[in-house]
């Protein structure tokens, strides 16, 4: 998956299709690369049926030691103590993802880790989709091989 626009598009390979009504926990474990250090990524979660309630979070290692800086860190030295940054939303954006964007990345063209997770309650059948976009219109972000996700239907 690649995107060089600020408009989010569906990450089709990470869609969970045909989920019936119910309550779900979903988690995507993502590796992404940015073409420039000044470009971040942004994510959204959508359901094609009817959502009763939803809360989603995107979390990532921050370059900050005592506070999140909004810059994604690809190498962290645990002896100095680092923090994680996050964003959360209750709405289903598609072309305008709300989980991000942030400031940028510490290194271009290397994998950065992100976890997008949350709970969604749906009242009919539909597809649970991950959407993604770039912070900068002309700068590419891409999800790397190995990005994956899982969904659990809660009792």
N, C-alpha and C positions, 0 to 999 in steps of 0.2 A: 504494500500500500504506500503510495506517495501522494502528497498534496503540496502545491506551490501557490495556494491562494488562501485568503482569510476565510473563505466560505467553506464550512464543514461539509464533508461527504461521508457516506456510510463506509465503514470498514467491513465489506461484505464477508470476508473470510472469518470474521469474529462475531457473526450474528447467530443468535439462538432462535431458530425458526419454530413456529407453531406451538408456542407455550400456551396451555389452557389457563383458565381463570385460576388464581391462587396467589400466594405470597412467595416471593423468591429472594434469595440472597445471590448476588452475582459478583464475580470478581474477574477482572482482566489483569494479567501480569504482562506488562508491555516493555519492550525495548524499542527505543526510537532514536533516530539520528537527525540532527539539524545541519543544514548546509553552512550555517554561519553562527558564530557565537552570540550574535545579537538577535537571534530568532528562537522563539520558544514554540511549543506546541499547545494546542487546546483540544479538549475532549468534550463530548456530549453523549448522553444516553437517551435513547428513544424507544418507545414501545408502540407498535402499529395498531394496537387495540386500545381499550379504555383503561387508563391508569386511575386508581383510587387514591393512592399515595405513593410517594417515592422520596428517597433521600440517597444521594450519591456523593462520593468523595473521591478526589484524585490526590494521591500522596507521592512525594518524591524526596530523595536526599537533596538537601539545600547546601549551597556553598557557605552558608553562615555557620559560625561556631556557637554564638549565643542567641541569635535570632535568625529567622528565615530571611534570605535576601531576594528570593524570587529567581535566583540563578540555579539551574540544575547542576549538580556535582556528579561527575562520572568516577572519580577516585576519592575515597574518604579515608583519612587517617583517624582511626577510632581513638587513638591516644589523646587527641586534642578535643574530642567531644564535638559532635556535629548535631544538627537539628534537621528535622523533616519539615517540609512545607506542604500545604494542602489547600484545596478549594472544595467547596461543597455546594450542592444545589438541590432544590426540590422540584425543579421544572424540567421538561423534556425539550431542550433545544436540539435542532438538527443542523441547519446551515449556519447557525450562530452559536457554536458550543460555548457553554458557560463554565466549564472546568478549565480555567486558564483564560488567556495566555499569561505567562509569567515574563520575566525579564530577558532570559536567554540561557545559554549553556556555557559551561567552563571550557569545553572543547568541541569544535565542529567535527562532524563526520565520524563520531564514535558513539557507541551505544550508551544511552542513559536509561535508567530504570524508573518505571512508574507503575503504581497500582491504582486502578479505578475499581471501586467496589461500593456496594450499597444494598438496600432493600427496596423492593418494588412490589406493590400490591396491585393486581390487575383483575378486572371483572369479566373479561372475555378473552378469546384466543387472539394471539398476535405474535409478532416477531420482536425480540429484544435486541436492539442494535447499538453498536458503538459507533460514534461519529468523531471525525478528527479534522482539524484544520491547522494552518500555519499562522503564526502571529504576524508575519510580514508577507504581503501579497506576492512578492517575487522571489521568496526564499523557500526552498524545499524542505519539508520534513517527511520522514519516512519511518514506518514501523518495520522493524527488522524481523527476519526469520527467528522463530523461537517465541514470539509473542503468542500468548494463548489466553484462554479464559475458561471459566466453569460457572455453572449455575446450579443451585440447589433449591428444590421446591420444599418450602417449610411446611410443617404440619398445621 
